[in-house]
C-alpha cells in the first residue's frame, strides 16, 4: 500500500457531532454523460465512517440517472487509498490476458 502524504491523511479520532468513527470509507462518484450542462466527470471522496451495518469491510454500488457511485469501507489505518486498487486490477487483467491469449491464437491457427 502506498502511504499518502500527510496533507491527505485524516485522524479519525477527531469525532464530530458525537460520532465514534470505526472505519475508513472511500466513495467513487461518476457522472457518465452530460447532465444539466455539466460534463461527464468523476471524483473520489475519502472519509471516516461509523455505520458498519452489513457493508463492513466491503463495497457496494448505487446508481441513478446519469451517475453511479461505489462506496467501500475498510478497517485498518490508511486503507482507503487508490493505487492498490489500480495495481490489483492491472495484475488481474494481465494474468487473464496471458492465460487466455494462447487459446485464442490456437483457435485462429487451426
FENCOR-V46494 format. One record per run of one state. SS is the DSSP state (@ for helix, = for strand, . for the rest). FROM is the first residue (numbers start at 1). TO is the last residue. If there is no record, write none. Layout:
SS;FROM;TO
SS;FROM;TO
This chain:
.;1;5
@;6;8
.;9;22
=;23;31
.;32;34
=;35;35
.;36;37
=;38;38
.;39;40
=;41;49
.;50;58
=;59;64
.;65;66
=;67;74
.;75;82
@;83;109
.;110;110
